Structures are given as C-alpha cells and as structure tokens.
C-alpha cells in the first residue's frame, strides 16, 4: 500500500515506505493499521496542506524529535500548514529533549499568509 505522504517523502528522501518498515524496529501491525495511521496525513496532503519543516529544509535535514541515547530516533512532531500559509522558519528545540524536560523535542514555526 502506498500513501500520498509516503510517496512525497520517498521522492524527496529516496526511501520507499518498504525501506522504512525494514529499517524500523517498530512492530508490524499490518496494512489496516498503517492505513489508519497515514489516512489523516494523506487527506491533508491531497487538500494542499504542507509539512512546514520539509517545505523549508527538504530531506537534507535529519532532525529527530524523539531519540534514544544511541541517536536512533523518529521525527514525530510536525507542523502542517493549510493552503494559503507560507513557512518562513521552522525548527526543532532539541535542548528541551536533551535537557530532559521532555522525551520529545519541541517544534516552532514562523508563518505568513501566502502572497
């Protein structure tokens, strides 16, 4: 099964959803579970919503918002912008996670109305 968001990321990052699954230690919960997880994102992408971080940084940045001490982690936090909004800046605040204020890094963005 291929999703809109997964296809967009695979094009950008040259990684297929199959490669993510093979490399990921998460349990394989099956196609039904994966479809339910990605459906909201897929529908937003179809309607013109964008990932602010990827819109600005592409896939060259490998920030992780949740990580093990070994460095393995996931990018779990996202800021999705509706059509008509433009990202000006978008970054993670890793010091919140590394300072043990949370097990996740915070995320912030500056946005503007599209011209």
C-alpha positions in Angstrom: 0.0 0.0 0.0 1.3 3.4 -0.9 0.1 6.7 0.6 0.4 10.2 -0.8 2.5 11.5 2.1 4.8 8.4 2.0 5.2 8.9 -1.8 6.1 12.5 -1.3 8.7 11.6 1.3 10.0 8.7 -0.7 10.5 11.0 -3.7 12.2 13.6 -1.6 14.3 11.3 0.6 14.9 8.5 -2.0 13.5 6.0 0.6 10.5 3.8 0.0 7.9 3.0 2.7 9.1 -0.6 2.4 12.6 0.5 3.3 11.3 2.4 6.3 9.5 -0.7 7.5 12.5 -2.9 7.0 14.8 -0.5 8.9 12.3 0.3 11.7 12.2 -1.6 15.0 8.5 -0.8 15.4 6.1 -3.8 15.4 4.5 -4.5 12.1 0.8 -4.0 12.8 -0.4 -4.7 9.3 -1.8 -2.8 6.3 -5.0 -1.9 8.1 -3.1 -0.2 11.0 -0.7 1.6 8.6 -3.7 2.9 6.5 -5.4 4.2 9.6 -2.2 5.9 10.8 -1.5 7.6 7.5 -5.0 8.4 6.3 -5.4 11.8 8.1 -2.0 12.9 6.7 -2.7 11.7 3.2 -6.0 13.5 3.1 -4.5 16.8 4.3 -1.8 16.5 1.6 -4.4 15.9 -1.0 -6.1 19.1 0.1 -2.9 21.2 -0.2 -1.6 21.1 3.3 2.2 21.1 3.6 4.8 20.0 6.2 6.5 23.3 7.2 9.8 21.7 8.1 10.2 19.7 4.8 8.9 22.7 2.8 11.9 24.7 4.1 14.6 22.1 4.6 13.7 19.3 2.1 15.1 16.0 3.2 18.7 17.2 3.7 18.0 17.7 7.4 17.7 14.5 9.5 16.3 16.1 12.7 14.7 13.7 15.2 12.2 14.9 17.7 12.4 11.7 19.8 15.6 9.8 20.1 17.3 7.1 22.1 20.7 8.0 23.7 22.3 5.9 20.8 21.0 8.6 18.4 18.3 6.3 16.8 15.0 8.2 16.7 12.0 9.4 14.8 10.7 12.7 13.6 7.3 12.6 15.3 6.4 16.2 15.7 5.1 18.1 12.6 3.7 21.5 11.8 1.3 21.1 8.9 0.3 24.3 7.1 -3.1 24.8 5.4 -3.2 26.2 1.9 -2.7 30.0 2.0 0.1 29.8 4.6 3.8 30.0 3.9 6.5 28.8 6.3 9.2 31.4 7.0 11.1 29.4 9.6 10.6 26.0 11.2 13.0 24.3 13.6 13.2 21.8 16.5 14.1 22.9 20.0 16.3 19.9 20.7 17.6 21.3 24.0 14.2 20.5 25.6 14.7 16.8 24.9 18.5 16.7 25.6 17.9 18.7 28.8 15.3 16.0 29.8 12.4 18.5 30.1 10.6 16.0 27.9 11.3 12.9 25.9 10.3 14.8 22.8 11.9 17.9 21.2 9.6 20.9 20.8 9.0 22.4 17.4 8.3 26.0 16.4 7.5 27.9 13.2 7.1 31.4 11.9 4.4 31.6 9.2 2.9 34.2 7.0 -0.1 34.5 4.7 0.8 33.5 1.2 1.0 36.4 -1.3 
